[in-house]
Every structure is written in structure tokens, then in C-alpha cells.
Amino acid sequence: SVTIGNQVKTIPYYAFANNSKLTSITIPESVTTILYDAFKGCSALHTVIIRPSDKFIKIYCQKDGDGTFYDAKLKHIELGRYSQAVNEYGNLYVAQNWNEGVFVNSSYSSVDEVTVIIGEKITNINEYMFSHLNIKTLTVPSTVGLLERYAFYNCDALKTVTLGAQQMESGVLYDCDALEEVTIKGTVSSIGRDAFYSWGKIKKLTFEESTSNSTLTLDYQTYA
């Protein structure tokens, strides 16, 4: 495993590329940029910990367009602060396909269970960020302002979820077919279209009382 020192601000291009022995990486508060292909070919990497900080971190996608950790085999992810996906030019990157999410990886089907811990310093969760991962239990804290579209797309092992994000865009839990229990916290103000599309096994749906006495807005086909 590798723990990066607190004086480091940038993880450079190809820093750990093709390191087949790297299994765990801890990224400290000081790091504000992970450049493209830093973890390309890290096929044994199973744990990524991004320490909490008030500063967000720019995470470059791979140069071929895949997500930053696409070649890894992630089992444990701790996201301690807002992580902004950017392209190779440093511009905001809007993922268009599931394989472009930051933590999406090509070995997702061979990992039985993935643990995702979302910290209270998170303000946004990007498009497709955790797509296809075999997460079984998930809590999105109420400190999250925006859960962007398809953030947990096709996480088809997900059974229990608690959502506190203030706003949720379309398809945030699209095709999460195993969902059985969903709790919507009172901090949630809006839920977008197809947010819970294809959740046929749902047994319990709980809406908690609003913390601000406001109305919860549900878009068209939220529960299709």
C-alpha cells in the first residue's frame, strides 16, 4: 500500500501506471490534482482513500476517455471531499457513458462487494461516478448538495440505500434492480426523472419529514 506525504499537491501523469503490485492508495488533504493515467494499468488496486479537506480535488480521466481507476479492481472507496472529474485539458468533464465515471472499473463483475463511504465534505457527486459497482448498502449524507445524473447507474447489487442529497438529477439509481429498502431523508428537496427506474424488488420506501417544511418535488417518472 502507498500513503502519499502531506507535502504533495499533485499526483503526476503515469505516477503509478502499470504497477501491478499496488493494492491500496491513501491520498492526503494536500493533494488537489490527480493527472491523467496516474493509475492506468493498476490491476491489483482495490482500496482508494481520499482524505477529507475543504479543498476539492481535480481528478483527470484517462487519456483514452475511461475513468481514472478503470483498470483497478476496487473493493473499498472512501471519498472524503468533492472530487471534480476533468478531461486531459483540465476542463470539467461530463461523462456520457458508464465507463467514464471516476471509480468505474473494468473488473466490477468479479468483485462480490464494494464498500463506498461518502464523507460530509462532499458537495457534489459526479455523473456515473460509481456506475456498475457491486455496492450493497449505501448512505449519501445530507451535506451533499447535488447527486448528479446516473451517479450509481446499474449498481445491481444495491439493496439498501439512504439518500440525503438535497437535489438528485435524473437516473441516480437507474437500473439498480436489487433495491429493497429506500429512505429519503427530510433534507431532499427534488428528485429527477427516472431516478429509481427499474426497482421492481422494493419492499420498503420511507419519506422522512422535511427539515425545512418545504415540498419535495418529484419529476416525471421518478419511480418508473
C-alpha positions in Angstrom: 0.0 0.0 0.0 1.0 3.6 -0.5 0.4 6.7 1.6 1.3 9.9 0.0 3.0 12.6 2.1 1.2 15.8 3.2 3.6 18.0 1.2 2.4 16.6 -2.2 0.0 18.7 -4.1 -0.2 16.9 -7.5 0.0 13.2 -8.5 1.6 13.4 -11.9 1.0 11.7 -15.2 1.7 8.0 -15.1 2.8 8.2 -11.4 1.7 4.7 -10.6 0.9 3.4 -14.2 1.2 -0.3 -14.7 2.2 -1.0 -11.1 0.7 -4.5 -10.7 1.7 -4.6 -7.0 -0.1 -1.5 -5.9 -3.1 -2.6 -3.8 -4.0 0.5 -1.7 -3.6 4.2 -2.1 -4.3 7.0 0.5 -4.4 10.5 -0.9 -3.9 13.2 1.7 -5.6 16.6 2.2 -2.7 18.4 0.4 -3.3 16.8 -3.0 -5.6 18.9 -5.2 -4.9 17.3 -8.6 -4.6 13.7 -9.9 -3.3 14.0 -13.5 -4.4 11.6 -16.3 -3.3 8.0 -16.4 -1.8 8.2 -12.9 -3.3 4.8 -12.1 -3.6 3.3 -15.6 -2.9 -0.4 -15.6 -3.0 -0.7 -11.7 -4.9 -4.0 -11.9 -4.4 -5.0 -8.3 -5.6 -1.7 -6.8 -8.5 -2.4 -4.5 -8.6 0.4 -2.0 -8.7 4.2 -2.6 -9.0 6.6 0.3 -9.2 10.3 -0.4 -8.8 12.2 2.8 -11.3 15.0 3.8 -10.4 18.6 3.0 -12.2 21.9 2.4 -10.4 22.0 -1.0 -11.8 20.0 -3.8 -9.6 17.7 -5.9 -9.4 17.6 -9.7 -9.3 14.0 -11.0 -8.4 13.6 -14.6 -9.9 10.9 -16.6 -7.6 8.5 -18.5 -6.4 9.8 -21.8 -8.4 7.3 -23.7 -11.6 8.5 -22.0 -12.1 5.8 -19.4 -12.5 6.7 -15.8 -9.4 7.3 -13.6 -9.5 3.9 -11.9 -10.9 1.9 -14.8 -8.0 -0.6 -14.7 -8.3 -1.2 -11.0 -10.3 -3.8 -9.0 -11.9 -1.6 -6.4 -13.4 -3.1 -3.2 -13.2 -0.2 -0.8 -13.6 3.6 -1.6 -13.6 6.4 0.9 -14.4 9.7 -0.7 -13.7 12.4 1.8 -14.2 15.6 -0.3 -15.7 16.8 -3.6 -13.9 15.3 -6.5 -14.3 17.1 -9.8 -13.8 15.0 -12.9 -11.8 16.8 -15.6 -10.6 15.9 -19.1 -6.9 15.9 -20.2 -7.0 19.6 -20.7 -8.2 20.3 -17.2 -11.8 21.3 -18.2 -14.9 20.0 -16.4 -15.6 16.5 -17.8 -19.2 15.5 -18.3 -19.3 11.7 -18.6 -21.5 10.4 -21.4 -21.1 6.7 -20.9 -20.9 4.4 -17.8 -17.2 3.6 -18.3 -16.2 7.2 -17.9 -17.1 7.5 -14.2 -14.2 8.2 -11.8 -14.5 5.0 -9.9 -15.9 2.7 -12.6 -13.6 -0.2 -13.3 -13.5 -3.0 -15.8 -13.3 -5.7 -13.1 -16.5 -4.7 -11.4 -18.2 -8.0 -12.2 -15.6 -10.1 -10.4 -15.8 -8.1 -7.1 -18.5 -9.5 -4.9 -19.0 -6.4 -2.7 -17.7 -2.8 -2.8 -17.8 -0.6 0.2 -18.4 3.1 -0.5 -18.1 5.7 2.2 -19.1 9.2 1.3 -17.8 11.9 3.7 -19.5 15.0 4.9 -17.2 17.3 3.0 -18.8 16.2 -0.3 -20.9 18.8 -2.1 -21.5 17.1 -5.4 -21.2 13.5 -6.7 -20.4 13.5 -10.5 -22.2 11.6 -13.3 -21.6 7.9 -13.4 -19.1 8.2 -10.6 -19.9 4.8 -9.0 -21.6 3.2 -12.0 -21.8 -0.7 -12.1 -20.0 -1.2 -8.7 -21.4 -4.0 -6.6 -22.4 -1.8 -3.7 -24.9 -3.5 -1.4 -25.5 -0.7 1.2 -25.2 3.0 0.6 -25.7 6.2 2.6 -25.5 9.6 0.9 -25.3 12.2 3.7 -27.4 15.3 3.8 -24.4 17.5 3.4 -24.3 16.5 -0.3 -25.9 19.3 -2.3 -26.3 17.6 -5.6 -26.3 14.0 -6.7 -25.7 14.2 -10.5 -27.3 12.0 -13.2 -26.6 8.3 -13.2 -24.2 8.6 -10.2 -25.0 5.0 -9.2 -26.2 3.7 -12.6 -26.6 -0.1 -12.8 -25.4 -0.9 -9.3 -27.4 -4.0 -9.4 -26.3 -5.5 -6.1 -27.6 -2.4 -4.2 -30.3 -3.4 -1.7 -30.5 -0.7 1.0 -30.0 3.0 0.4 -30.4 6.2 2.5 -30.4 9.4 0.4 -29.9 12.8 2.0 -28.6 14.7 -1.0 -30.6 18.0 -1.3 -31.1 17.6 -5.1 -31.0 14.5 -7.2 -30.8 14.6 -11.0 -32.2 12.0 -13.4 -31.4 8.4 -13.2 -29.3 8.5 -10.0 -30.3 4.9 -9.2 -31.2 3.8 -12.7 -31.3 0.0 -13.2 -30.4 -0.8 -9.6 -32.6 -3.9 -9.9 -32.0 -5.4 -6.4 -33.2 -2.4 -4.4 -35.4 -3.5 -1.4 -35.3 -0.6 1.0 -35.0 3.2 0.3 -35.1 6.0 2.8 -35.5 9.6 1.6 -34.2 12.0 4.2 -36.0 15.2 5.1 -33.2 17.2 3.6 -34.1 16.1 0.0 -35.9 18.9 -2.0 -36.1 17.4 -5.5 -35.7 14.1 -7.3 -35.3 13.9 -11.1 -36.8 11.8 -13.8 -36.2 8.0 -13.8 -34.2 8.4 -10.5 -35.3 4.9 -9.4 -36.0 3.3 -12.8 -36.4 -0.5 -12.7 -36.6 -1.1 -9.0 -39.0 -4.0 -9.0 -38.0 -5.6 -5.7 -38.7 -2.6 -3.5 -40.2 -3.7 -0.2 -40.0 -0.5 1.9 -40.0 3.1 0.8 -39.7 5.8 3.6 -40.0 9.6 3.2 -38.9 11.4 6.3 -40.4 14.6 7.3 -38.9 17.7 5.7 -36.3 19.5 7.8 -37.3 22.9 6.2 -41.1 22.4 5.9 -40.7 22.6 2.1 -42.4 20.5 -0.6 -40.5 17.6 -2.1 -40.6 17.9 -5.9 -40.7 14.7 -7.9 -40.0 14.8 -11.7 -41.8 12.8 -14.3 -41.5 9.0 -14.0 -39.3 9.3 -10.8 -40.4 5.8 -9.8 -40.8 4.2 -13.3 
